[in-house]
């Protein structure tokens, strides 16, 4: 098939190209257009306005403004990129007989905190902050075009992955790796939180199946089968480093008290950061597995994470 990938030079786009280039004809759409092995041509966003691109069977829309964990980005930047560009490329898809459109949103479009035990697609979205709000605005625009989509015969998928990782990825895992690699003990071992992750290998496998199989349009959460605690994640990091994990199980009450003091004194450990480090965020992947006809993902969560951590070690981060 002829596939257009927006944001093709990013982490996910690069991995999808590597995974699909032998089977499909791949084109890119990005703000930069260097030559890339496996990509026929990369277009600029002006090409959408000028209608200069060939026809496509599938569009995978990855381009977006990532979550700024330092909160330095202006809110309007998120909406200009995450919402407005999605509207532009979705309108293009509707008017150009595209068969399948896949939009990469985020679980943060659904919830900043998981109510209950597991986040499922049935949740009423309640994003917090401009990143999640801009993603849900894009989702809502796509859903508002449902009648036209059905008339055009185009299948549309809204993907909500939890934290994606893999070799070459630069994200929060890097920060935790840098702390652990310096042999700094982890002081929050008493908090037994669990989080879901998304291995890039599992993501590429799912995308390949969604492109080739008759999957029903809809919203799909994406994650590995197993959720890991932060303690287990530190064990994985130390295993990749060939070291013993140093986890301190200091009393939760003491750590909560220290976080409050940190908030008053504007220190790195404050109540909000402690909540983020110790909260549960488990995401269900049952709907997407049922849709593509599998019982389990090909890569276990700990295997994928260890592969990612080994890439940090090899890069000497």
N, C-alpha and C positions, 0 to 999 in steps of 0.2 A: 504494500500500500504506500501511497504518498502521504507523508506525515509532516506537519509543521509543528515545531516546538518553539514556543516563545521563551525568552530567558535561557536560550540554549547553551550559553557559555557559563552558566552557573553550575553549582555542584550537582543538583539533580539532573539538569539538562545534559551535562557532560556524561553522566553515568547512563542515562537513557540512550544516548547516541551510541555509546560503546556496546550496550546490550542489544540494540535493534538494527545496527547498521548493515548487518549481513542479510537481513530479511526484508528490510523496507527501504524506501527512497526517502531520505531525511532532509528536510529544509529547516532553516532557523529564522527566528525573528528576534532581534536584540538591539541594544543601543550601541553595540560594537559589532563589527563584522569581519574578524580575522578568519583566514581559512582554517577549517577544522576537518580532520580526517573523518570520513564517513558522512559528511554533510555536503550536499550538492551545492547549496548556496545559502548564505545568511542575508536576509533582508533587513532594512531599517523600518521603524514604525511609520515613516513617511510613505513607504510602499503600500501600506494599508489604505491611506487616504487617496493615493494616486491609482489604486487598483492595478498594481504592477506585478502581482504574484500569480503563479499558475494555480490551477485547481488542486484541492487537497481532499483526501478521504477522511483524515483525522487531524484535529488540532488539539495539542496538549498545551494548555496555558499555564506556564510556570512563572512568568515574569511578575515580580512583585517587590514591594518594600518589606524587608525582613523586620522582625520585631527588634527594636533597639532596647536592649536590656539596661542601658545607661539613661534612657528616657531623655535623650538630647534632641530627637527629631521632632519637627513641628507636625502637628496633627494633620494639617492640610496636605503634607507630602504623602502620607499614607493613603489619603482618599484620591489624590491625583494619580497615584500609581496603582494601588490595589483595586480601587473601584473604577476609576475612569478608563484605565487601559483594558480592564475586563469588559466593560460595556462596549468599547470600540471593537475588540477582537470577536466578541460574541455576536455583535451586529453583522460583522463581516462574515462570520460562519453561517449565520441564518440566510444571508443573501447570496451565498456562493455554493450551495448544495453540498456542504460538508456533511458527512455521514455520522461522525462521532465528534463530540466536543468534550474535553476533559479539563475541568478547572480545578487547580490546586488551591484550596482554601486552607483552613487550619482548624484544629480542635479549639483554638482560642476564639474562633468565631462562635463557637457553641457555648463555652463556659470558661471563665478564668479559674474557677474552683469546681471540682466535681461534686455535685450533690448526690449523696448516697454512695454506693460501692463502686459502680462502673458507669462510665459515660457512654450512652448509646445514642443512636440517631433520632430517637423519639424526644429528646430533650427540647424544651422551648429555649431558643438561643438567648443568652444574656451576657454578651461580651463586655469586658471592662477595658477601657482604653482605646486609643485610635487605631491600633493594629487590628484587634479583633473586630472593632466597629466597622472599619473599612472593608474587612473581609466579608462580614455578614451583609453589608450594603451591596457588595458585588453578588453574593449569593441571591439576595432578594431580587436584584435586577434580572438575573437569569431565570428565577422562578416566575417572575412577572411576565416573561415571554413564552410561557408554557403553551398557550394556544397556537402561537406562530410556530413554535418548535415542532409540535405535533403535525401541523399542516405541512411543514417542510420535510417531515420524516427524519429529523435529526435526533439521535440519541445524545443526551447530555448527562454528564456525571460531575457531581460536586464532591471532590475528595477532601477529607479533613484528616490529614496525617498528624500524629503526635511527633515528638522531636525526631527528626531524621538525622541519621549519622552514617558514617562510612569513611573509608580511607580518603584523605584529602579534605574532609569536612572541618570547618572552623566554627565552632559553636561553644556552648556551655560545657560540653564534655572536655574540651581543651583546658578550660579553666580548672576544672576538678582534677584533671590529669596533672596539671602543673603543680597544684597544691600537694597531691599525693606523692608525686615524683621527688619532691623536696623533703620527703620523709616527715612532713608535718602531720601529727596525729589528727584523726577526725574526731571532734569532741561531741558529735550529736548521735552517737551510737544507740542511745536510749530511745530515740524516736524510730519506730519501726514502720516507716512510710513505704509505699510502693508506687512505682511510676511505670508507665508504658513508654516504649521507644519504638522507632521504626528503622529497621536495617535497610540500607539502600538496596541491598540484594533482594530483599522481600518486596520492596516497592517496585523495582524493575520487573520482577516476576509478575506481580499483580497487573501492572500496566500492560504488559505483553498479552496477558490473558484477556483483559478488558477490551483491548483493541481487536482481538481475533474472535472472541466469543459473542454471542447474542445476549449481552447483559442489559437488564432493564435500567432505564434512566432513573436517577435518584441521587440521594446524599449517602455517601459511604465514609465511615471512619476507617482509618488505616493505622495499624500498629502490629508489632510482633505478638506472638501468642502469649508469651510470658511477661508479667510485670515484675520488675526487680526493685528491691529496696535499695536505698543509697548505700547501706552497709554492704549489700551483695555487689553493687557496682564498684565499690572500693576494693572488694576482694578480687573482682575481675581485673581491675587496673593493676593491682599488686601481682597477680598471677602473670600478667603480660610483662611486668617489669622483673619478674623472678624474685620478688621480695615478700616478706610477711606483712600483712596488713596491720596497721596500728590504729585501732578503733577504741576510743574512750567512751564508755557509757556513763557519762555524767548525769546526775539527776535532772529530769526535765524541768522541775520547778526552779532549780538553780539557773539553768540555761535561759528560761523565760525571764527570770529576774535580771540576768546579765543583758539580755536583749533590750529590756525596758531602759536600763541605764544607758545602753548604747544609743537608743533612740533619743534620749535627753541630751547626750553628749555628741550626737551626730557621728557615731562610730560605725564601722562597716557592719557589725552585727547589731541589727535593730529588729523590732517585732515583725515588720513586713518581710525582711530578708529571712528571718528564722522561719516564718510561715512558708515561704517559698521553698526553703531547703528541706522542710520536714512534712509538707502536705502530701496527701495521696492524690494521684492523678492517673487512674487506671481507665483505659479506653478499650471498649469492646470492638473486636474485628470479626465478629460472627457473621454480620450481614454481608460483608464483602467476600468472605470465604464461601458462603453459601452461593453467592451470585456467580462466582467463577468456578464452582464445583470442586472445592478442595476441603479437606478436613483439618489440615494444619499447614502453616507456612513452611517453606523449604529450609529456612535458616532459623535456628533457635536464637532467642534474644541474647543469651550469654555468649554464643558463638559470634554473632554479629558484632557485639560490643567489644569482644576481645580482638577481633580483626581490626576494628577502628583504633583501639588503643595501641596495638602493635604498629599501626601506621604513624602514630604520634611518636612512638619510641624510635622508629626508623628515621623519622624526620628530625629527631633530636630537639623536640619542642621544649 
